[in-house]
Amino acid sequence: MNPVAHTLLQEPPARYTAVAPPDAAITGRIHIIRGQRVMLDRDLSELYGGTAKTLKQAVRRNIERFPEDFMFELTMEEDRALRSQIVTLKQGEHTKYPPFAFAEHGILMLANVLRSEQAVAMSIHIIRVFTRMRELLLSNNNNDVITKLTELEGRLTSHDEEIQAIFFRSIAEHLTALVSPTEQARKPIGFKPGEA
């Protein structure tokens, strides 16, 4: 056998090298739904190179791997509200079922379920984007947030004291009025010839 051909047979097949989309292409597809940062099945299927239908089928076959904090299905109202905010479907396209929303850990689990090299490579890239977003939020705003929370706490404390003073003053005035009612001048009863 030819030594070059023998060497080629022993080499592992070339790994899939995905051209990673820019971070902005991924962050633009991250939505905050039910207080979580999630990506929708239609966006992930596009990044993974498949269809939303096959992605959903794979998830349903392995539903035990996707607890509620990894993945959830949007309600029809949530889906309509999300569509009104962003244009996700081309004109004339229609989805019969609301999409699945995947949190960060759900995206990683999805790559394990799909088992394609493109899905694995893209999931790694997406997780890195999530991590960079989290680090950016923690590093840049941490001191500002702590300062603003301290200021807010001070304002609330002074407002609480003012509200308590107003409240107790009002209660004291009402109690005083109840205990010692003031006599109001009463109009005389009867008919007066000058009135009419």
C-alpha positions, 0 to 999 in steps of 0.5 A, a space after each residue: 500500500 502507498 505510504 501516503 494513502 496509508 497515512 490518510 486512512 489513519 488520520 481522523 476525519 476533519 472536524 467541522 469548523 464553524 464560522 462563528 457569527 459575530 457576538 451581536 448576531 447572537 445577542 440580538 437573538 437573546 430575549 428576556 422571557 419570564 425573567 430569564 435570558 433565553 433563545 428561541 428554537 427557531 433562532 437556534 435551529 437557524 444557527 445549528 443548520 436545521 429546522 425548528 421542527 426537527 429541533 423540537 422533535 429531538 427535544 420531545 424525544 429527550 424531554 427528561 433532559 430539559 427541566 423547566 429551568 433549562 427549557 419551557 414552551 411559550 404560551 400563545 400570548 407570550 409568542 404573540 407579544 414577542 412577535 409584535 416586538 420583533 419581526 421573526 417570520 417572513 411574510 406569509 410564514 405561520 407557526 402552528 405551535 408556540 416556540 420553545 425557549 432555551 436558557 443557557 444550560 438548555 442550549 448546552 443540553 440541546 447540543 448534546 441531544 442533537 449531536 451534530 458537530 455544527 450544533 456542538 461548535 455553535 453551542 460552545 460559541 453561544 455559551 461563551 457569548 452568555 458568559 461574556 454578557 454576564 461578566 460584562 454586567 457584573 464587572 462594569 455595573 457592580 460598583 454603580 449598582 451598589 452605590 445606587 442601592 445605598 443611596 436608595 436605601 438612605 432615601 427610603 429610610 428618611 421617607 419611612 420616617 417622614 411617612 410614620 410622622 405624618 401617619 401618627 400625626 394624622 391618627 393623633 388628630 383623629 383620636 383627639 377629634 373623636 374624644 373631644 368633639 367641638 361644638 358647632 354652631 347650630 342653626 335655629 330650628 323653625 320658620 323665619 318670615 324673612 327667608 323664602 
